[in-house]
Amino acid sequence: MRLTADRVARVVVGLRPYRPGGYVVRAETLGSKRVVHNYGHGGSGITLSWGTSHQAADIGFAGEGRSHAVIGAGAVGLATARLIQLRGGKVTIYAASLPPDTTSNIAGGQFHTSWLYEGSAVDEAWKSGFREALRLSYRHFQAYVGGPYGVSWRRNYFVSDERQDFGPLSQSVADTLPEMTVLEPGQHPFGRRYVQRFTAMQIEPMVYLQALLEDILLAGGQVVVRRFASPQELAALPESTVFNCTGLGARALFGDATLTAARGQLVVFLPQPELDYNLTYGATYIFPRSDGVITGGTFERDNWSLEPDPETTRRILAGAAETSALMRGR
């Protein structure tokens, strides 16, 4: 790993749509419209996108040949739109931003859930729905491996100074974490440390989101670039069914005060094609991709600033240097 300051390509900031109570999939009536909400995925939007979109479509699909509106063109909105098409429906996407300018484009893209909910804020029914969504996404993303979508299998190493076994949540979805095991010192190249190892899919957002949008357009989908200021504007749309996939925008649009920004800052280094694994140590993760080596690990709740912070950049650089040194057995 060559993660030095002179190899930094860019520094970017994204705002995760975080809810202590986890993501929302539910329907409500807005005048003559049926609105299906699908938002609030925290740091797991790409990972859960196909699963929660399946759940949303199950309760909101209006039927073959019928027109549907999808609000938002991030990972969740695009997955919802494509599933509507695959079920035989027509779709129009309304979005203020399109790839490559969505929040999803800034994500690391590891198929792994993170910063999704607070443990005490969800019940067993929500956890059961989450496990279903994760498995649906897991199966769906595999159809995109090896094609032009930027999805591939990747070995993952979570390194720690003390032994940490996989928790109850990971154990309950072990079928989505192949090769899941804990390695002792001497069983890996990371010195006198412990490692949680598993294999997962890596999704490159810049490639994947553009390819998925093109699939939707080729299948007859329409795109309208616009911003909505109130639910009343949604009620005026010609489609009778509306899927709300606005992420953080749902706070202002639908008054969800439990939804807040969880700021994440990334430092992107020049690409290293020879790196074919993901590495996490402490608060720092390193995801090699074709567009650069992605490093980060920040989660600043209630911070709405999109400006890169120099001190945060310095901490990420220091963490990247420390983490990359693990490969030298230090």
N, C-alpha and C positions, 0 to 999 in steps of 0.2 A: 504494500500500500504506500502510495506517494501522496500523502495528504498534507501538503505544506502550503503556506500562505501564498507563495508565488504561483501556485496551480489553481487558485480559486477562479472559477468561471463566472459565478454570480451568487448573490445572496438574495433570497426571496422570503416573503412572509405570507402566510395564509391564516384564515380565521375558521377554525372548526366550529360546526353548529352543535354545541354541547348542551345536553339536558341531564341533570342528575337522575331523572327517571327514565333515561334511555330514549331510544327513537320512538316515534309515533307512527302507527299505521291504523287509521280509523276513518270512518266516513261521517259526513254531516250533510245537512240540506242547507243550501243557500238560495233562497227564492225558489226558482224552478230547477236549479242545478243540484246535482249530486257532486259533492266535493270529497275526494279521497286524499287524506294527508299521508305523506310518506317523507318524513324529515327528522332531523335531530340525531344523526348517526355519530356525532363526535369524531374520533379519529379512525372510524371504521366504515366510512362511507363507500369506498370502492369495494372493500371486502364484502359488505352486506348488500351491495346494490341490487344484485339479481334476486336475492332471497326476499328482501322486504318488498321489492317490486312485484314478485310473484304474489305475495300476500295482499298487496294493494290491488292488483289486478283481479284477484279472486273475489274481492268484495265490491269492485267498481267497474269491471268490464261490462260495457253496455250491450255487447253482442256483435256478431259478424256484420261487417258492412256499415256499422254505426261510427259516427265521428266522436273522437275524444280529444280533449285538450290536455297537454302536459305543460306545467309551468316550471321552468328550470331545465338547463342543459348540461348539468354536471353528471357524474356517474350514475346517480339515482334516477334523474330525469331521463337520461338516454336509455337506461335499462328498462324503465317503465314504458317508454315509447316503443321500444323494439318488441317488448312482450305483447303489447297491444296489437302490433302488426302481425306477430306470429300467431295470435289467436284469431286473426281475420278482421281486425278492426282498422279504421282509419285514424290517423293521428296528426295533430298540429302541435308543434313545440313553440311555446312562447317563452322567450328568455331575454334578460337584459344583457347577458354575455354568452358567447359561444366558445367552444374550444378553439384556440389554446388559452383562452382568457378566463376560465372558470376556476373556482377554488379547488376542484378536483384535479386540475392540471398541476397543482403545486404539491400534491400528496406524494408520499414516498412510494406507495403502491405495493407494499408487502401484503400478501393475503394472510392477515392476522388481525384480530380485534384488539383495539387499544383505546383507552379514554372514552369508553362507551357509556358508563353509568356509575352511580354510587351504589355500593352493595345494599345498603339499607333502604334504598329508594325504589326498589323493584320487588315484585312478588314472584312466586313460582310460576304463575301463568305467563308473566312476561318472559321469564327465563326459558320456558318451554317454547314460546314463539321465537325467541332469539335463536335457540338451538336449531329449530326448523329452518329459519332464514339462513343461518350459516351453512347448513348442509345443502340447501337449494343453491346457494351461490357457489359452493364448492363444486357441485356437479356441473353447474352451468359454465363456469369459467374454464373447466377442462376442455370444453368444445372449442376454445379459442387458442389452446396451446399449439405452437408449431406453425401457425398461420401468420398472416400479416397484421396481427393485433397486438404484438408486443407482450405476449403472455408466455412465460416459461417456468419450468420447475427450478427451484433454487434451494440449496442446503443452507440452513440457518443455525447460527450458534449464538446462544445467550450465555455470556460468560459472567461468572460471579466469584467473589473471593471466598464465599462460604457455600456449602451445598444448599441448593434450593430445588426441591422436588416440584414437579408440575402440580399446580393447584387443582381444586375441585372442578373449576370451570373448564380448564384444559382437559382434565380427565373425562369430563362428560361429553366432550366432542373430540375424543382421541381419534375417531375415524376420519377427521379432517386434518390430522397432524401425522402423516406417515413418517415412519422411522423415529418416532418420538422416544427419546431415551436421555438419561442423565449420565454424563461421562465423568469419571474420577480423574484426578491428576495422574498423568502418565498415559492416559488413553486419548490424548489430543495434543496439539502443538501449542497450547496456551499457558505453559508453565504450571505453577502450583495453584491452579484454580479449578473451579468446577464449571461444567458446561451443560446447559439444556440444548439438546440437538433435535431438530426435526426438519422435514422437507416441506416446503410450501411453494405456492405459485408466486411469482413476481410479476406485477402488472406495470408496464411503463405507460403512465398516463398520457404523455404527449402522442404516443403511437396509438394506444388503445382507444382513447376518446374520439380522435379524429376518424379512425376506421369505423367505429360504431356509428358515428354521425353519418358517415357516407353510406353505410348499410341502410340506415333509416331513410335517407333521401332517395336512394336507388329503389327502395320499396314503395315509393310514392308519398312519403312523409313530407309535410310542409314545415317551414321554420319562419317564425315572425319575431323579429327583434323588437322588444318593447319591455317596459317596466310597469308594474302595477302598483298603484298607490293605496288601493283599498279593495276589500272583498267585493264591493259593488261593481267595480270594473270587471271582475271575473264574471259576475252575474250577467254582464252584457255580452259575453262571448257567444258565438253561434253554437258551440258544442254544448250538449246537455250534461256531459260528464267531464269533470275537471280533476286532474291529479295534481296536487300541490307538492312539488318536489323542490321547493325554493331554499331548502337548507336554512341558513341563518336568517334569510329574508322572511321566514315565517313569523319571526318575533314581531316585526312591525306590521306585516300584512294581516296576520290573524291574531295578534295580541297575545302570543304565548310568552309570558314574562318569565317562565322557567328556562327558556332558551337563551343561551348567552354565547359570546365568542370565547373560544379557547385558542389563543394565539400560538402559532407555531412558526419558528424561524428556521430556515434551512441554509446551509452553505453547500454549494455545488462545486465540486472540483472537476478538473478536466477528466475525460473518460480514461479508464484503464481496462481495456477489453480482456486482459488476462485474469481479472478478478471474477470469479464465478460463484461467490458465496456471500451471504449477508452476515454481519457481525454486530452484536449489541453488547456493550459493557457499561454498566452503570446507567447514566442518563443519556448515553451517546449511542446512536445507531448509524451503521454504514451500509448503504444499499448501492452497489455498483449497477449502473444502467448504461444504455448506449449513449444517452445524452449527458452523462456525467456521473460522478460518484456522489450520491446524495448523503449528506450527514446532517443530523439534527437530534431531536429529542426534547424540545422545549414544549411546555404546556402551561400557558399563562392565562388562567381563567379570568374573565371579565376585562381582558385587555383587547381593545378594539383597534389598536394602531397597526397600520399596514406598512409603516416605515421600518426598515431594518435598523436594529439597535447595535451600535458598534461594540458595546460591552458584551452583548449576547453573542455576537460574532466571535469575539475573542474567546469566550468560554467554549463555544463549539469547536473552534480551532484547537484549543488545548485538549478538549475531550477526544477529538479525532486523532491527535498525535499520541495520546495515551493509549487509545484503543488500538491503533494500528501497530503500536509497539508490542502488543500481545503476540503478534505473529513472529516476533523475534524471541519469544519465550520469556519475556521479562515479567 
